[in-house]
Amino acid sequence: MIARMECLPCLVRQAKEAVCMSSGDPDLRLRILRRCLAWMAEADLDVSPPEIAAGIGRIVMELSGRDDPYREVKSLHTDMALKLLPRMDRMLAKSADPFLTGMRLAIAGNIIDLGARSQVEDADIGDTLREAMELPILGEDPEDLRRETGRAGSILYLADNAGETVFDRKFIQQMPRGRVTVAVRGGPAINDATLDDARAAGLHEVAELVSNGSPAPATVLADCSPSFQRLFAEADVVISKGQGNFESLSGVDRKVHFLFRVKCPLVADHTGYPEGSLLLLHSRG
Amino acid sequence: MIARMECLPCLVRQAKEAVCMSSGDPDLRLRILRRCLAWMAEADLDVSPPEIAAGIGRIVMELSGRDDPYREVKSLHTDMALKLLPRMDRMLAKSADPFLTGMRLAIAGNIIDLGARSQVEDADIGDTLREAMELPILGEDPEDLRRETGRAGSILYLADNAGETVFDRKFIQQMPRGRVTVAVRGGPAINDATLDDARAAGLHEVAELVSNGSPAPATVLADCSPSFQRLFAEADVVISKGQGNFESLSGVDRKVHFLFRVKCPLVADHTGYPEGSLLLLHSRG
């Protein structure tokens, strides 16, 4: 999915947040944000929105000298989500359909997204859990995904934000053990999970962990490592979490199951589902 | 009040909205927005936020060739507000304190602001009327303003948005007849009222109308006409509507009564009142 002019104000807002995370010096903040504006004024927009966000991320890191400005935020979100593990386990234990409950937990985790929201409060997460259990999941029939993961020899799971990864863990536990590989960002990208963040969330206990080799806040295949590209091409099933991964992979030439909440009007327009919708969609492939 | 880095994403959003109002051509829209970004990357930010908005407005008008992109929107808002006149008149007729009710109507009108919000629905206006009658007005004691306007030989009333002007008319009717001059923008500035818009709202029936000579979406004194500057300096009482006028005049060297709703975190920070507050504040002067 290609960026549109309407993405620019949202990307400037994200740039401002990243700048504020990176430095407390007002002069430096302004200098970095000005550089982002100048870059966006000239940037190639015939790419997906997260590719533009990746360019902004590079500028912020270069000029601030901070290599992972969201480190503390990611750690906070992971800790918040870890505290909810006993509650998630109780939900799964009581569930008549743990696969579906796991999937709903994974989508609940997707609401924790600093890229599209400005703050996440602890109480929000509790509300989100309840909401994600009740709202309809639109798009593809979850039975298809259940069937495919049940018989897959290899499942590639593309993670999204730190914190969300704790919820993913509960979904992955409902899949055949030993067959799931979780791919995370190859470098700091907003509040997306890197290898360190994924380990903090305990994902290594339920799946093999790999880096996709790219620091974009999405899965920009051309920027990913050859080994990740091979994994992506060869996995029997690919599950992609979050709107960023959808934006970068929606036109890809293989079947991918996208699980995410629609968080902006452009993605609503692109998918045909209103903002706020919980979606399980698969690319044509 | 001086702009801060945090103003930039909001100004980019306003630029995007103005660009979309100005042209339906996607290529031209993008070209104009890119020019705005490049300009903001270099612009002097040691000015009030509406002065930066004025620069953006100039770029949008120059490149789009549309001299008043918000004309239809302003007309629509004015018409919506005019339909509420009978209701406002009933509220005033029933009121035990028409001055205060008029002031509350004027502040209700201030919620109609495309500069800070993206859309105004008809139902919103009805809700706003009720809300503005009930919420506390914080800051200065309205009795001081009542006393000052009661004995003033000349009252200068600085208007804000088109549509809001219809509400202002009801407040102005509670002041001594023949003593009020309403000043509007000297040229198109977002959805702010110009002379044409003010006449459409019927303001000429209750006050003398003048242009301030400047097309900024605020009252940037240095950019206003000498005759307006004289009026501003010499009026016994100055009443300023809206956040834009507050941003440009808050540090001014005379007493001004500011009546507005706090619509952004920076103004909340600057005034010490939370976002959404209804304020009557006076500058030290």
Interface residues (C-beta under 8 A of the other chain):
Chain A: M5 E6 L8 P9 V12 R13 A15 K16 V19 P26 R29 L30 L33 R34 R35 L37 A38 M40 A41 E42 L45
Chain B: M5 E6 L8 P9 V12 R13 A15 K16 V19 P26 R29 L30 L33 R34 R35 L37 A38 M40 A41 E42 L45
